[in-house]
Amino acid sequence: MIQSTRLKFEQANEYVQNTLQEAELSEEVLVSTDIKASLARLNNGVFKIAVVAPFSAGKSTFINSLLGFDLLSTSILVETAAITTVKYAESPRAEINYYDGSQIIIDGDQEDLFGFKSEIKRYTAVNREDDEFEVEASISHVDVYWPIDLCKNGVEIVDTPGLFAQYEAHSGITSNILKSVNAVIFIIDPTTVGEINFMKVIREYVENAKRTTLDNSDKHIFFAVNKIDQYPELEVEKAYIELKKVLEGVVMAPKIFKVSSYFGLMTKMFEDGHITINDIRRDETIKFVDGDGFPVAGRAINESDVPTIKRISNIQAVYDSLGIYFEEKNGYLISEVFQKLNRAIELEVETLKKHLQLEEKRFKDDSGQLKEKAEKLNIHFKKEISSLKMKIEELTEYNLNDISSKKSIMSKLRQLFHVDAVDTVEEVRKEFNSEWRKSKRGITKNNADDVLDKYFNIIAAIPPNEF
């Protein structure tokens, strides 16, 4: 379910990115809706699960049960010194990171995973007198990459230093880790629940987890009462009830699971081919009661019993509960992005409408100005035409005083005064040409100069550019 949530994130991110690209939203809209920040949270989201436990509660075994291999160190001593984060990769690899920025990479060999485990232990274990290796204080953190399905699509498991650790710095490391995780799993040993010191410390850590983790509610906090395979059922149930009392007033509805990390680890290693059914049979700690109430152990264990052992481990219930939490809690990121996308598109439409209204107003203003200019030009043109008409009439009357056809031309001009000025001028010119053709036939050497002067003066008096 955790993976399905991550896949939904990826699909939502792809859809929104494509929509933004097609919509070509303005930078102003993108900034006002802050959609880029929401996309970044959606795109870069990593689900971090911190595993916290008191000394010897089985924290490493619990993580190993999720990995499906006995990878992280398990010992009755407090092992984890550097912060170890498990991430997904197709091939095993470990990256040892130092405070000075340097790094050592250990590539795991699928044929020698136990050798790979030994190399990791060199850098994650506190030095002991009989150990030739020493964890240097300069080591910042260790990233372990493993082909674990749980960690696909951005899920990370953070192995923290134990509670009640004899190394004082461990408690500070764990508190700092809680500030950046999405969920916290507290692993509890049934025998420690009733201890006064345990109750005090666990309440403090739970309160700290509520205040400092990415989720300020208590829905992200999970509890696993571990080692149910090692204690009688009544003792496990008693621890379960006492833990609920410890959490009263701290967690509204605590999610408490009774689990066997060791059963979960062994069944997963069997399923993945790391051990055989005979390895399970030889393990004296693996025993259970079948459906008829008979104890089953040793040679009596068959391959068909493996699913029963796995069901007893109850590890799957923890995994499923984490998935439900992520589905519900982090689904808001998708809703947030889509809400902002819708708002961004609405704002873009509103902005376009405003721009359109401004353009329409400007067009109307421009149209009004053009209309005003046209009216002024029209008035000016009418004045010019009127002036032109008067000039034509005056010139015609003046220059045609001695022409018998004067009345005919004047009548023609007055009739044409009501038509377009250009056509009027053209008609006048035609009329002059007609009169010229008539008059030139009567030209003699005695009157030629007078006739020509009259017509040249009439034509020259009309300015061509006025039309």
C-alpha positions in Angstrom: 0.0 0.0 0.0 2.9 2.3 0.7 4.2 1.7 -2.8 0.8 2.3 -4.3 0.7 5.7 -2.5 4.1 6.6 -4.0 2.9 5.5 -7.5 -0.1 7.8 -7.1 2.2 10.6 -6.2 4.2 10.0 -9.4 1.1 9.8 -11.6 -0.3 13.0 -10.1 3.0 14.7 -10.5 3.2 13.7 -14.2 -0.3 14.8 -14.9 0.1 18.2 -13.2 3.5 18.8 -14.9 1.9 18.0 -18.4 -1.1 20.3 -17.6 1.1 23.2 -16.6 3.2 22.8 -19.7 0.2 22.7 -22.0 -1.6 25.6 -20.1 1.5 27.8 -20.2 0.5 29.6 -17.0 2.1 32.9 -16.3 4.9 33.2 -13.7 2.7 35.5 -11.7 0.0 32.8 -11.3 2.5 30.1 -10.5 4.0 32.3 -7.7 0.6 33.4 -6.3 -0.6 29.8 -6.0 2.7 28.4 -4.7 2.0 25.3 -6.8 5.7 24.7 -7.5 6.4 24.2 -3.8 3.6 21.7 -3.6 4.9 19.9 -6.7 8.4 19.8 -5.1 6.9 18.1 -2.0 5.1 15.7 -4.2 8.1 15.0 -6.4 10.8 14.8 -3.8 8.7 13.2 -1.0 10.5 10.5 0.9 8.7 8.4 3.5 11.1 7.9 6.4 10.3 5.3 9.0 12.3 5.5 12.2 12.7 2.4 14.3 13.3 3.1 18.0 13.7 0.6 20.8 15.2 0.1 24.2 18.3 -2.0 24.6 17.9 -5.6 23.4 14.2 -5.3 22.4 14.9 -6.8 19.0 15.1 -3.6 16.9 17.7 -4.9 14.4 15.8 -8.2 14.1 12.6 -6.3 13.4 14.4 -4.4 10.6 16.0 -7.6 9.3 12.5 -9.2 9.1 11.5 -6.4 6.8 14.7 -6.8 4.7 14.3 -10.6 4.5 17.9 -11.2 5.6 20.0 -11.1 8.8 21.9 -8.0 7.6 22.1 -5.5 10.5 24.0 -6.4 13.6 22.1 -8.1 16.4 23.7 -8.5 19.7 22.9 -8.2 23.4 25.3 -5.2 23.5 24.2 -1.8 22.2 25.4 -2.0 18.6 24.2 0.9 16.6 26.4 3.9 16.8 26.2 5.6 13.5 22.8 6.3 12.0 22.0 3.6 9.5 19.4 4.2 6.8 18.1 1.4 4.6 17.2 2.4 1.0 16.1 0.5 -2.1 18.6 -0.7 -4.8 18.6 -3.7 -7.1 22.0 -4.8 -5.8 23.3 -4.6 -2.2 25.6 -1.7 -1.5 26.7 0.3 1.6 27.9 3.9 1.6 29.9 5.0 4.7 29.7 8.8 4.9 32.2 10.9 7.0 31.7 14.3 8.5 34.5 15.6 6.2 32.5 14.7 3.1 34.5 11.7 2.2 32.8 8.3 1.5 33.6 4.6 1.4 31.5 2.4 -0.8 31.1 -1.3 -0.1 29.6 -3.4 -3.0 27.8 -6.5 -1.8 28.1 -9.8 -3.4 24.9 -11.8 -3.7 26.9 -15.0 -3.2 28.5 -13.7 0.0 25.9 -11.6 1.8 27.2 -12.6 5.2 30.6 -11.2 4.3 28.8 -8.1 3.2 27.2 -8.0 6.7 30.6 -8.2 8.4 31.9 -5.3 6.5 28.9 -3.2 7.4 29.3 -4.1 11.1 32.8 -2.7 11.1 31.3 0.8 10.6 28.0 0.5 12.6 29.2 -1.1 15.8 30.6 0.5 18.9 34.1 -0.6 19.5 34.6 -3.4 22.0 37.9 -4.5 23.6 37.9 -7.9 21.8 37.1 -6.3 18.4 39.8 -5.3 16.1 37.6 -2.7 14.4 36.7 0.7 15.8 33.9 3.0 14.7 35.5 6.4 14.2 33.8 9.4 15.6 34.2 11.0 12.2 31.6 8.7 10.6 28.4 10.7 10.0 26.0 8.0 8.7 25.7 4.8 6.8 23.4 4.2 3.9 22.6 0.6 3.1 21.0 -0.2 -0.2 19.0 -3.4 -0.5 16.5 -5.0 -2.9 13.6 -4.6 -0.4 10.2 -4.1 -2.0 9.1 -2.0 1.0 11.6 0.7 0.2 10.7 1.1 -3.5 9.5 4.5 -4.5 11.2 6.5 -1.9 10.5 4.7 1.4 13.5 4.6 3.8 14.0 2.8 7.1 16.1 4.6 9.7 17.8 2.4 12.3 18.4 4.6 15.4 20.6 4.2 18.5 18.7 2.4 21.2 16.8 3.9 24.2 18.4 3.5 27.6 21.8 3.3 25.8 24.9 3.4 27.8 26.3 5.8 25.3 24.9 9.2 26.2 25.2 10.6 22.6 22.8 7.9 21.3 19.7 9.6 22.9 20.6 12.9 21.3 21.0 11.2 17.9 17.6 9.5 18.1 15.9 12.8 19.2 17.4 14.6 16.1 16.2 11.8 13.8 12.6 12.2 15.0 12.6 15.7 13.5 12.7 14.5 9.9 10.7 11.2 9.8 7.2 10.5 8.7 6.5 7.6 11.0 8.0 6.1 14.2 7.9 2.5 15.3 8.7 1.8 18.9 9.9 -1.8 19.5 9.0 -3.0 23.0 10.2 -6.0 25.0 7.3 -7.4 27.0 9.4 -7.7 30.2 10.3 -4.0 30.3 6.8 -2.5 30.0 6.1 -2.5 33.7 9.4 -0.9 34.7 9.1 2.6 36.1 12.0 3.9 34.2 10.7 2.4 31.0 7.3 4.1 31.4 8.9 7.5 32.1 11.3 7.3 29.1 8.8 5.9 26.6 6.3 8.7 27.4 9.0 11.3 27.0 10.0 9.8 23.6 6.4 9.6 22.4 5.8 13.2 23.4 9.0 14.2 21.6 7.9 12.2 18.5 4.5 14.1 18.5 6.2 17.5 18.8 9.1 17.1 16.4 8.2 14.7 13.6 6.7 15.9 10.3 3.2 14.9 11.6 2.3 16.7 14.8 -0.5 14.3 15.6 0.0 10.8 17.1 -1.3 8.8 14.1 2.2 8.2 12.8 3.4 6.5 16.0 3.3 2.7 16.0 4.2 0.2 18.8 5.3 -3.4 18.3 5.4 -5.6 21.4 8.2 -8.0 20.2 9.4 -11.5 21.0 5.9 -13.0 21.4 7.5 -16.3 20.3 9.7 -16.3 23.5 7.0 -15.5 26.1 3.8 -17.1 27.2 0.7 -15.7 25.6 -0.6 -14.4 29.0 2.6 -12.5 29.7 2.5 -10.9 26.2 -1.2 -9.9 26.8 -0.3 -8.4 30.2 2.5 -6.3 28.5 0.1 -5.2 25.8 -2.5 -4.0 28.4 0.2 -2.2 30.5 1.6 -0.5 27.5 -1.9 0.9 26.7 -2.0 2.3 30.2 1.4 3.9 29.8 0.2 5.6 26.7 -3.1 6.9 28.1 -3.2 10.6 27.8 -0.3 10.6 25.4 -1.6 8.8 22.4 -5.3 8.9 21.6 -5.7 5.5 19.9 -2.4 3.7 20.1 -1.6 1.3 17.3 0.0 -1.6 19.2 1.0 -4.9 17.5 2.1 -8.1 19.0 4.9 -9.5 16.8 7.7 -12.0 16.5 10.5 -10.3 14.5 12.5 -13.5 14.5 9.7 -15.6 13.1 9.2 -13.0 10.4 12.9 -12.9 9.6 13.2 -16.7 9.3 10.1 -17.2 7.1 11.3 -14.4 4.8 14.8 -15.8 4.5 13.2 -19.2 3.7 10.9 -17.7 1.0 13.9 -15.9 -0.5 16.0 -19.0 -0.6 18.6 -18.0 2.0 17.8 -20.9 4.3 16.1 -24.3 3.9 13.3 -26.0 5.8 16.0 -28.0 7.6 17.5 -24.8 8.9 14.1 -23.9 10.4 13.8 -27.4 11.9 17.1 -27.2 13.6 16.3 -23.9 15.2 15.1 -24.8 18.7 13.5 -21.4 19.2 11.0 -21.9 16.4 8.0 -23.7 17.8 4.3 -23.0 17.7 0.9 -24.6 18.4 -1.1 -25.9 15.5 -4.8 -25.5 14.9 -5.6 -28.6 17.0 -3.6 -27.3 20.0 -0.5 -29.5 19.5 3.0 -28.1 19.7 5.0 -28.2 16.5 8.8 -28.0 16.5 11.9 -29.6 15.0 11.4 -32.4 12.5 7.6 -31.9 12.7 7.8 -28.6 10.9 7.0 -28.9 7.2 7.2 -26.4 4.3 3.4 -26.1 4.6 3.8 -24.7 8.1 5.9 -21.8 7.0 2.8 -19.6 6.2 1.5 -20.3 9.7 4.8 -19.2 11.2 4.7 -16.1 9.1 1.2 -15.3 10.2 2.2 -15.7 13.9 5.0 -13.2 13.3 2.3 -10.6 12.5 5.0 -8.4 10.7 2.6 -8.0 7.7 0.1 -6.3 10.0 2.6 -3.6 10.9 3.5 -3.1 7.2 -0.2 -2.9 6.2 -0.9 -0.4 9.0 1.9 1.8 7.8 0.5 1.7 4.3 -2.9 2.8 5.5 -1.4 5.7 7.4 0.6 6.9 4.4 -2.4 6.5 2.2 -4.6 8.6 4.4 -2.1 11.1 5.7 -0.1 11.9 2.6 -2.9 11.7 0.2 -3.5 15.4 1.1 -0.4 16.3 -0.9 -2.2 15.1 -4.1 -5.4 16.9 -3.2 -3.3 20.0 -2.4 -1.6 20.0 -5.8 -4.8 19.5 -7.7 -6.5 22.2 -5.7 -3.7 24.6 -6.5 -3.7 23.5 -10.2 -7.4 24.3 -10.4 -6.9 27.6 -8.7 -3.9 28.5 -11.0 -6.1 27.8 -14.1 -8.9 29.9 -12.6 -6.5 32.8 -12.0 -5.1 32.4 -15.4 -8.5 32.6 -16.9 -9.4 35.6 -14.8 -6.1 37.3 -15.8 -6.9 36.6 -19.5 -10.4 38.1 -19.1 -9.0 41.2 -17.5 -6.5 41.6 -20.4 -9.3 41.0 -22.9 -11.4 43.7 -21.2 -8.5 46.1 -21.2 -7.9 45.4 -24.9 -11.6 45.9 -25.7 -11.6 49.2 -23.7 -8.5 50.3 -25.5 -10.0 49.3 -28.8 -13.1 51.3 -28.0 -11.0 54.3 -26.9 -9.0 54.0 -30.1 -12.2 53.7 -32.1 -13.6 56.8 -30.5 -10.4 58.7 -31.2 -10.5 57.4 -34.8 -14.1 58.4 -35.2 -13.4 61.8 -33.8 -10.5 62.2 -36.2 -12.7 61.0 -39.1 -15.4 63.5 -38.2 -12.8 66.3 -38.1 -11.4 65.2 -41.4 -14.9 65.0 -42.8 -15.7 68.6 -41.6 -12.3 69.7 -43.0 -13.0 67.9 -46.3 -16.5 69.4 -46.6 -15.0 72.9 -46.0 -12.4 72.2 -48.6 -15.0 70.9 -51.1 -17.2 73.9 -50.4 -14.2 76.2 -51.0 -13.3 74.3 -54.1 -16.8 74.6 -55.4 -16.7 78.3 -54.9 -13.3 78.6 -56.6 -14.6 76.6 -59.5 -17.7 78.7 -59.8 -15.8 81.9 -59.5 -13.2 80.9 -62.0 -15.8 79.6 -64.4 -17.9 82.7 -64.2 -14.9 84.9 -64.6 -13.2 83.0 -67.5 -16.3 82.1 -69.5 -18.0 85.5 -69.6 -17.7 85.6 -73.4 -18.6 82.1 -74.0 -22.1 81.5 -75.2 -22.2 78.1 -73.5 -21.5 79.6 -70.1 -25.0 78.8 -68.8 -24.7 75.2 -69.9 -21.4 74.7 -68.1 -22.6 76.5 -64.9 -25.7 74.4 -64.9 -23.6 71.3 -65.2 -21.4 72.4 -62.4 -24.3 73.1 -60.1 -25.8 69.7 -60.8 -22.5 68.1 -60.0 -21.9 70.0 -56.8 -23.9 67.3 -55.0 -21.7 64.4 -56.1 -18.2 63.5 -55.0 -15.6 66.2 -55.4 -13.3 64.1 -57.5 -16.0 63.1 -59.9 -17.1 66.7 -60.1 -13.7 67.9 -61.1 -13.4 65.1 -63.6 -16.7 66.0 -65.1 -15.7 69.6 -65.2 -12.5 68.7 -67.1 -14.5 66.6 -69.5 -16.9 69.6 -70.1 -13.9 71.9 -70.7 -12.4 69.5 -73.2 -15.8 69.3 -75.0 -16.0 73.0 -75.2 -12.4 73.2 -76.3 -13.0 70.8 -79.2 -16.0 72.9 -80.2 -14.2 76.2 -79.9 -10.9 75.2 -81.7 -12.8 74.5 -84.9 -13.6 78.3 -85.0 -10.1 79.4 -84.3 -8.6 81.7 -86.8 -5.2 83.4 -86.9 -6.9 86.5 -85.6 -8.5 85.0 -82.4 -6.3 81.9 -81.6 -4.4 83.6 -78.8 -7.6 84.8 -77.1 -9.3 81.4 -77.2 -6.2 79.5 -75.9 -5.6 81.9 -73.0 -9.2 81.5 -71.7 -8.9 77.7 -71.5 -5.4 77.5 -70.1 -6.3 80.0 -67.4 -9.4 78.0 -66.4 -7.4 74.7 -66.1 -4.4 76.3 -64.3 -6.7 77.9 -61.7 -7.9 74.5 -60.4 -5.2 73.0 -58.0 -4.9 69.2 -58.6 -3.8 68.4 -55.0 -7.0 69.7 -53.6 -8.8 66.7 -54.8 
